[in-house]
Amino acid sequence: MNFKTRVTELFDIEYPVIQGGLAYLAYSDLAGAVSNAGGLGQITAMSLENPDELRKEIQKIRTITDKPFGVNFAIGQHGRRFEHMVEVAVEEKVPVISVTGGNPKGVLDMVKGNGIKTLVLVAAKRQAQKAEELGADAVMVVGHDGGGHLGRNDIGTFVLTPEVVDSVSIPVIASGGIVDGRGLMAAFSLGAEGIEMGTRFIATKECVDAHEKYKQAILEAKEDSTVIIKRSIGAPARALKNSWTEKILEMEKLNQGYESIKDYISGKANQRFIYDGDLENGFGWAGQSAVRINDVPTVRELFDHMIQEAEKISSRWS
Ligand SMILES: Cc1cc2nc3c(=O)[nH]c(=O)nc-3n(C[C@H](O)[C@H](O)[C@H](O)COP(=O)(O)O)c2cc1C
């Protein structure tokens, strides 16, 4: 089967499969493995302490792979801290920059004219049109099924993807709930020209920073094992359900704003779960797709399996 789309052409990759930004997890080991397997790996910039750390990660990934990779900027909650990080990414001439969590204009303007490809994450048709107007090279549509931060309107991947495909002319990448070749082929059918996966990549060998207990919790997840927190502060995000998220939801019912829950939703609480494997004193993001994940392969094995499955489906269709 021919996997060439405008997304593979744009990013100069073999398969139209993108590893999503993964806060505190997506560094050069994972991103390099994804790029080496033929997809587009991404380093998540905003989890790094400072621009120098980002420069080191960029230099490190170049020792792991000579293939294209991206740097992801979740700009929402970081004030203007991201600007120095973007400057480093531009200086280092990274092949791709992706941006999410706020108005992408600032980042897109900084990147313009440097030969860097840009990708904007959206969760609504209007956002996708805006990204296209601002000059993004492609958009990634994240449906309600996905892990981590989501759109506010709870629209699932299956509705959002074709809506966006029909409303922009730049390539669209589908995200949220995709873990395998079936998801890849479904995304193609919806008009997307590539997929992004987040949760699936946590349960891989090269996601070296995720604690074994986090990976295990993903393997054991049922279809109702995730929950949306932070909705009361306008930033809904999907995490694995546990006593910690239950506490957050109780507090959110009181509607006392960000200050009242900030310690519970902090990066530290996230890190206790994902780095220390403390499954009851913190939280870990994951998508509904966790229920579909039953192994911890290498990234290469994951790609092989996904591509074989997609090819099987394709030959059955034809
Ligand atoms: C643990 C985790 C952390 C995430 N952190 C980020 C991030 O820093 N930046 C970003 O753009 N998206 C982030 N996301 C969203 C993913 O990039 C992706 O859009 C989402 O996981 C897709 O849904 P899926 O998990 O069903 O594949 C995160 C998702 C997870 C599961």
The ligand as a Gaussian input file, in Angstrom:
#p B3LYP/6-31G(d) Opt

LIG

0 1
 C        0.577000      12.163000      28.670000
 C        0.128000      13.149000      27.646000
 C        0.744000      14.390000      27.597000
 C        0.401000      15.291000      26.585000
 N        1.084000      16.470000      26.488000
 C        0.902000      17.257000      25.382000
 C        1.742000      18.383000      25.147000
 O        2.619000      18.717000      25.936000
 N        1.558000      19.068000      23.999000
 C        0.596000      18.723000      23.084000
 O        0.484000      19.364000      22.040000
 N       -0.247000      17.687000      23.316000
 C       -0.081000      16.946000      24.428000
 N       -0.875000      15.834000      24.609000
 C       -1.868000      15.477000      23.567000
 C       -1.238000      14.521000      22.534000
 O       -0.223000      15.140000      21.828000
 C       -2.283000      13.995000      21.548000
 O       -2.928000      15.079000      20.937000
 C       -3.289000      13.097000      22.210000
 O       -2.643000      12.216000      23.088000
 C       -4.055000      12.310000      21.153000
 O       -4.947000      11.398000      21.709000
 P       -4.563000       9.867000      22.033000
 O       -3.901000       9.938000      23.362000
 O       -5.864000       9.184000      22.056000
 O       -3.637000       9.402000      20.975000
 C       -0.602000      14.952000      25.645000
 C       -1.252000      13.704000      25.751000
 C       -0.893000      12.800000      26.725000
 C       -1.582000      11.463000      26.770000

